[in-house]
Amino acid sequence: MVTEGYELGFAPGIREDYDYQVGDIPNANPPVVFLNNWFEHPDLDRYLDTFPRYDPSVAVLGDAYNRTEAEELGETAIQLLEESPGKEIIVVAKCEDAFEILDQEVTLGYPNGYSDLKPEDYSSVRDWRGRNVHVLGGSPQSQFEVIEELTQPNLTRDPPADIRGVDGNGVQKAAYFGEFYSRDGYQRADHLSIRETVKISLEEIKAFWQDKGLWPETEPRVLYGPAVQEPDQLIYMDQGGDPIPSRDALENAYIGEYEEHGRLAFENKTQKQFVEHREALNKI
């Protein structure tokens, strides 16, 4: 599911207390572009230990519920921006003081999905306008409503927010309940696998944003390269040239690249090593 979403143009992400779901799949290596925090049990030290392992382009450091947290997260965000310029460092503003304390270079996280506090509980629309904003969670429709509210011209001529991105993982949860997202609302998916259900949802989400003219010109896969390597021929070398039967099989294949033969696929790791030794294949 992660690899197909990536190939559709989405940026893969994980929560910092999780391991990557594709870690045990031999021929799947999508980058971690988005690193979220565990807002229910935050631990900034744990997050910063995880950060260099994945080197994400977009990082949600944590939620600032009070002035002290806003100061700590704000200082950490500026330090990361100085060490890694060009990254999107996000602090979720969940108190009034955060808007005063957080530097303009820090992107404000707008809680739009599952959250104990809603922006209207502690802020006004004007607090968000004129700032870099990332919309956290919610459906594409609700995210678009937030974007309109924060960017459209208003009577007080407040500057628009610079919407840097949106994210969400609701379609995967919905798939386990047998539903896929569509632009006309969630639909039953009893006839589909979990993977097929998520893929349809992602296709619909992409179409939604493209219809609004808000899909990025350069997708992450262009910047980071393929998540799944394809051999020069879609066959197994250790199975007498049998074809690779499915997408799942390709992701679970063992790929090698060799000077004389190019990129070859093997079904079995042990057989791959045996053929390499028997044929004296020189790896690239």
BAVEX-927002 format. One record per residue (C-alpha): residue number from 1; x, y, z; residue in three letters. Coordinates in steps of 0.02 Angstrom, whole numbers. Example, Ala and Ser with C-alpha at 12.3 -4.5 7.8 and 13.67 -1.06 7.14 Angstrom:
// BAVEX-927002
[palum 1, [615, -225, 390], 'ALA']
[palum 2, [684, -53, 357], 'SER']
This chain:
// BAVEX-927002
[palum 1, [0, 0, 0], 'MET']
[palum 2, [141, 120, 42], 'VAL']
[palum 3, [231, 88, -122], 'THR']
[palum 4, [74, 110, -227], 'GLU']
[palum 5, [32, 273, -138], 'GLY']
[palum 6, [209, 332, -170], 'TYR']
[palum 7, [196, 289, -355], 'GLU']
[palum 8, [32, 385, -364], 'LEU']
[palum 9, [125, 539, -306], 'GLY']
[palum 10, [96, 541, -118], 'PHE']
[palum 11, [232, 570, 11], 'ALA']
[palum 12, [252, 418, 127], 'PRO']
[palum 13, [255, 451, 312], 'GLY']
[palum 14, [258, 365, 481], 'ILE']
[palum 15, [236, 408, 663], 'ARG']
[palum 16, [403, 416, 752], 'GLU']
[palum 17, [363, 278, 875], 'ASP']
[palum 18, [324, 153, 735], 'TYR']
[palum 19, [439, 49, 626], 'ASP']
[palum 20, [415, 63, 439], 'TYR']
[palum 21, [284, -62, 378], 'GLN']
[palum 22, [387, -117, 228], 'VAL']
[palum 23, [545, -156, 326], 'GLY']
[palum 24, [533, -344, 296], 'ASP']
[palum 25, [488, -332, 111], 'ILE']
[palum 26, [650, -358, 13], 'PRO']
[palum 27, [611, -256, -143], 'ASN']
[palum 28, [517, -108, -67], 'ALA']
[palum 29, [610, 42, -1], 'ASN']
[palum 30, [504, 200, -4], 'PRO']
[palum 31, [577, 352, 84], 'PRO']
[palum 32, [505, 425, 242], 'VAL']
[palum 33, [460, 599, 180], 'VAL']
[palum 34, [342, 642, 324], 'PHE']
[palum 35, [383, 603, 507], 'LEU']
[palum 36, [241, 631, 629], 'ASN']
[palum 37, [247, 631, 818], 'ASN']
[palum 38, [141, 530, 940], 'TRP']
[palum 39, [38, 674, 1006], 'PHE']
[palum 40, [-50, 568, 1138], 'GLU']
[palum 41, [116, 518, 1219], 'HIS']
[palum 42, [242, 648, 1159], 'PRO']
[palum 43, [428, 632, 1191], 'ASP']
[palum 44, [537, 760, 1103], 'LEU']
[palum 45, [699, 668, 1145], 'ASP']
[palum 46, [630, 508, 1068], 'ARG']
[palum 47, [577, 605, 915], 'TYR']
[palum 48, [748, 686, 894], 'LEU']
[palum 49, [831, 515, 910], 'ASP']
[palum 50, [720, 451, 768], 'THR']
[palum 51, [740, 605, 656], 'PHE']
[palum 52, [916, 571, 588], 'PRO']
[palum 53, [873, 390, 550], 'ARG']
[palum 54, [741, 441, 422], 'TYR']
[palum 55, [798, 618, 378], 'ASP']
[palum 56, [620, 672, 332], 'PRO']
[palum 57, [582, 823, 224], 'SER']
[palum 58, [427, 863, 329], 'VAL']
[palum 59, [432, 844, 518], 'ALA']
[palum 60, [294, 870, 646], 'VAL']
[palum 61, [390, 899, 809], 'LEU']
[palum 62, [245, 904, 928], 'GLY']
[palum 63, [97, 999, 1000], 'ASP']
[palum 64, [118, 1161, 1097], 'ALA']
[palum 65, [-19, 1164, 1230], 'TYR']
[palum 66, [61, 1305, 1331], 'ASN']
[palum 67, [194, 1439, 1327], 'ARG']
[palum 68, [332, 1327, 1394], 'THR']
[palum 69, [300, 1193, 1261], 'GLU']
[palum 70, [291, 1325, 1125], 'ALA']
[palum 71, [460, 1395, 1177], 'GLU']
[palum 72, [542, 1223, 1184], 'GLU']
[palum 73, [470, 1162, 1020], 'LEU']
[palum 74, [503, 1329, 936], 'GLY']
[palum 75, [686, 1329, 986], 'GLU']
[palum 76, [706, 1149, 927], 'THR']
[palum 77, [622, 1190, 761], 'ALA']
[palum 78, [740, 1336, 728], 'ILE']
[palum 79, [890, 1228, 771], 'GLN']
[palum 80, [834, 1094, 647], 'LEU']
[palum 81, [803, 1226, 513], 'LEU']
[palum 82, [979, 1293, 538], 'GLU']
[palum 83, [1054, 1119, 529], 'GLU']
[palum 84, [944, 1061, 384], 'SER']
[palum 85, [888, 1209, 280], 'PRO']
[palum 86, [746, 1175, 160], 'GLY']
[palum 87, [651, 1057, 274], 'LYS']
[palum 88, [473, 1090, 331], 'GLU']
[palum 89, [474, 1092, 521], 'ILE']
[palum 90, [300, 1094, 597], 'ILE']
[palum 91, [241, 1136, 772], 'VAL']
[palum 92, [57, 1109, 807], 'VAL']
[palum 93, [-11, 1269, 884], 'ALA']
[palum 94, [-134, 1222, 1023], 'LYS']
[palum 95, [-128, 1379, 1130], 'CYS']
[palum 96, [-140, 1565, 1101], 'GLU']
[palum 97, [40, 1597, 1155], 'ASP']
[palum 98, [107, 1486, 1016], 'ALA']
[palum 99, [64, 1614, 882], 'PHE']
[palum 100, [169, 1746, 970], 'GLU']
[palum 101, [315, 1633, 1012], 'ILE']
[palum 102, [341, 1526, 857], 'LEU']
[palum 103, [455, 1603, 727], 'ASP']
[palum 104, [386, 1644, 555], 'GLN']
[palum 105, [502, 1512, 481], 'GLU']
[palum 106, [415, 1376, 581], 'VAL']
[palum 107, [262, 1301, 498], 'THR']
[palum 108, [106, 1297, 606], 'LEU']
[palum 109, [14, 1132, 616], 'GLY']
[palum 110, [-174, 1158, 601], 'TYR']
[palum 111, [-264, 1015, 691], 'PRO']
[palum 112, [-406, 965, 576], 'ASN']
[palum 113, [-431, 781, 614], 'GLY']
[palum 114, [-434, 683, 776], 'TYR']
[palum 115, [-380, 808, 909], 'SER']
[palum 116, [-424, 848, 1088], 'ASP']
[palum 117, [-429, 1034, 1043], 'LEU']
[palum 118, [-498, 1120, 889], 'LYS']
[palum 119, [-421, 1283, 824], 'PRO']
[palum 120, [-579, 1381, 868], 'GLU']
[palum 121, [-553, 1331, 1051], 'ASP']
[palum 122, [-400, 1442, 1070], 'TYR']
[palum 123, [-376, 1547, 913], 'SER']
[palum 124, [-458, 1652, 779], 'SER']
[palum 125, [-438, 1636, 591], 'VAL']
[palum 126, [-329, 1792, 593], 'ARG']
[palum 127, [-200, 1702, 700], 'ASP']
[palum 128, [-166, 1580, 559], 'TRP']
[palum 129, [-169, 1698, 412], 'ARG']
[palum 130, [-2, 1765, 353], 'GLY']
[palum 131, [87, 1610, 421], 'ARG']
[palum 132, [153, 1448, 347], 'ASN']
[palum 133, [21, 1317, 385], 'VAL']
[palum 134, [10, 1128, 367], 'HIS']
[palum 135, [-165, 1053, 385], 'VAL']
[palum 136, [-159, 897, 493], 'LEU']
[palum 137, [-288, 761, 464], 'GLY']
[palum 138, [-468, 763, 408], 'GLY']
[palum 139, [-548, 725, 241], 'SER']
[palum 140, [-496, 813, 81], 'PRO']
[palum 141, [-660, 909, 84], 'GLN']
[palum 142, [-632, 974, 261], 'SER']
[palum 143, [-450, 1013, 220], 'GLN']
[palum 144, [-504, 1114, 70], 'PHE']
[palum 145, [-628, 1210, 177], 'GLU']
[palum 146, [-485, 1256, 295], 'VAL']
[palum 147, [-377, 1310, 148], 'ILE']
[palum 148, [-516, 1422, 82], 'GLU']
[palum 149, [-545, 1499, 253], 'GLU']
[palum 150, [-360, 1537, 277], 'LEU']
[palum 151, [-322, 1601, 102], 'THR']
[palum 152, [-474, 1684, 23], 'GLN']
[palum 153, [-483, 1876, 25], 'PRO']
[palum 154, [-582, 1941, 173], 'ASN']
[palum 155, [-656, 2107, 228], 'LEU']
[palum 156, [-512, 2146, 346], 'THR']
[palum 157, [-384, 2112, 208], 'ARG']
[palum 158, [-284, 1990, 312], 'ASP']
[palum 159, [-140, 1912, 215], 'PRO']
[palum 160, [-173, 1733, 159], 'PRO']
[palum 161, [-89, 1588, 245], 'ALA']
[palum 162, [43, 1495, 145], 'ASP']
[palum 163, [-27, 1318, 143], 'ILE']
[palum 164, [126, 1206, 139], 'ARG']
[palum 165, [39, 1038, 140], 'GLY']
[palum 166, [-95, 922, 206], 'VAL']
[palum 167, [-91, 744, 272], 'ASP']
[palum 168, [-205, 605, 332], 'GLY']
[palum 169, [-216, 419, 361], 'ASN']
[palum 170, [-404, 398, 370], 'GLY']
[palum 171, [-420, 294, 211], 'VAL']
[palum 172, [-317, 152, 283], 'GLN']
[palum 173, [-427, 146, 438], 'LYS']
[palum 174, [-582, 151, 329], 'ALA']
[palum 175, [-517, 6, 224], 'ALA']
[palum 176, [-516, -107, 376], 'TYR']
[palum 177, [-700, -64, 399], 'PHE']
[palum 178, [-733, -111, 217], 'GLY']
[palum 179, [-749, 63, 142], 'GLU']
[palum 180, [-655, 168, 16], 'PHE']
[palum 181, [-653, 357, -2], 'TYR']
[palum 182, [-734, 435, -154], 'SER']
[palum 183, [-770, 614, -201], 'ARG']
[palum 184, [-954, 570, -175], 'ASP']
[palum 185, [-926, 501, 0], 'GLY']
[palum 186, [-865, 336, 70], 'TYR']
[palum 187, [-922, 180, -23], 'GLN']
[palum 188, [-932, -4, 24], 'ARG']
[palum 189, [-783, -109, -30], 'ALA']
[palum 190, [-833, -284, 24], 'ASP']
[palum 191, [-778, -355, -144], 'HIS']
[palum 192, [-603, -281, -132], 'LEU']
[palum 193, [-445, -324, -35], 'SER']
[palum 194, [-376, -200, 91], 'ILE']
[palum 195, [-239, -153, -30], 'ARG']
[palum 196, [-360, -126, -175], 'GLU']
[palum 197, [-474, -24, -62], 'THR']
[palum 198, [-335, 93, -6], 'VAL']
[palum 199, [-273, 114, -185], 'LYS']
[palum 200, [-445, 169, -246], 'ILE']
[palum 201, [-456, 293, -102], 'SER']
[palum 202, [-287, 367, -145], 'LEU']
[palum 203, [-333, 381, -329], 'GLU']
[palum 204, [-492, 474, -279], 'GLU']
[palum 205, [-399, 590, -161], 'ILE']
[palum 206, [-272, 632, -296], 'LYS']
[palum 207, [-413, 667, -420], 'ALA']
[palum 208, [-498, 780, -290], 'PHE']
[palum 209, [-345, 889, -270], 'TRP']
[palum 210, [-306, 891, -456], 'GLN']
[palum 211, [-484, 951, -488], 'ASP']
[palum 212, [-446, 1096, -369], 'LYS']
[palum 213, [-281, 1132, -458], 'GLY']
[palum 214, [-183, 1096, -299], 'LEU']
[palum 215, [-78, 944, -343], 'TRP']
[palum 216, [113, 975, -341], 'PRO']
[palum 217, [203, 989, -507], 'GLU']
[palum 218, [347, 882, -442], 'THR']
[palum 219, [296, 724, -350], 'GLU']
[palum 220, [406, 644, -216], 'PRO']
[palum 221, [445, 492, -325], 'ARG']
[palum 222, [532, 609, -448], 'VAL']
[palum 223, [642, 677, -309], 'LEU']
[palum 224, [680, 515, -218], 'TYR']
[palum 225, [674, 384, -355], 'GLY']
[palum 226, [574, 221, -365], 'PRO']
[palum 227, [522, 128, -209], 'ALA']
[palum 228, [516, -40, -301], 'VAL']
[palum 229, [654, -92, -420], 'GLN']
[palum 230, [601, -177, -581], 'GLU']
[palum 231, [716, -304, -662], 'PRO']
[palum 232, [758, -288, -847], 'ASP']
[palum 233, [642, -435, -877], 'GLN']
[palum 234, [492, -476, -765], 'LEU']
[palum 235, [551, -655, -735], 'ILE']
[palum 236, [636, -754, -597], 'TYR']
[palum 237, [812, -809, -642], 'MET']
[palum 238, [813, -945, -510], 'ASP']
[palum 239, [647, -1022, -567], 'GLN']
[palum 240, [694, -1061, -746], 'GLY']
[palum 241, [631, -896, -813], 'GLY']
[palum 242, [456, -907, -737], 'ASP']
[palum 243, [364, -741, -746], 'PRO']
[palum 244, [342, -635, -591], 'ILE']
[palum 245, [154, -657, -566], 'PRO']
[palum 246, [98, -503, -470], 'SER']
[palum 247, [141, -337, -393], 'ARG']
[palum 248, [157, -419, -222], 'ASP']
[palum 249, [278, -547, -295], 'ALA']
[palum 250, [385, -409, -372], 'LEU']
[palum 251, [396, -319, -205], 'GLU']
[palum 252, [450, -481, -122], 'ASN']
[palum 253, [578, -524, -256], 'ALA']
[palum 254, [766, -511, -228], 'TYR']
[palum 255, [845, -395, -355], 'ILE']
[palum 256, [1027, -391, -406], 'GLY']
[palum 257, [1116, -281, -533], 'GLU']
[palum 258, [1263, -355, -627], 'TYR']
[palum 259, [1393, -293, -749], 'GLU']
[palum 260, [1355, -415, -890], 'GLU']
[palum 261, [1170, -452, -865], 'HIS']
[palum 262, [1091, -293, -796], 'GLY']
[palum 263, [956, -301, -662], 'ARG']
[palum 264, [893, -478, -624], 'LEU']
[palum 265, [757, -542, -507], 'ALA']
[palum 266, [758, -696, -396], 'PHE']
[palum 267, [615, -769, -297], 'GLU']
[palum 268, [725, -838, -160], 'ASN']
[palum 269, [870, -754, -69], 'LYS']
[palum 270, [967, -916, -48], 'THR']
[palum 271, [947, -959, -232], 'GLN']
[palum 272, [1002, -782, -279], 'LYS']
[palum 273, [1163, -806, -182], 'GLN']
[palum 274, [1189, -979, -257], 'PHE']
[palum 275, [1167, -917, -437], 'VAL']
[palum 276, [1282, -769, -405], 'GLU']
[palum 277, [1416, -889, -343], 'HIS']
[palum 278, [1389, -1020, -479], 'ARG']
[palum 279, [1389, -895, -623], 'GLU']
[palum 280, [1522, -783, -545], 'ALA']
[palum 281, [1409, -633, -570], 'LEU']
[palum 282, [1495, -466, -543], 'ASN']
[palum 283, [1383, -346, -450], 'LYS']
[palum 284, [1371, -163, -495], 'ILE']
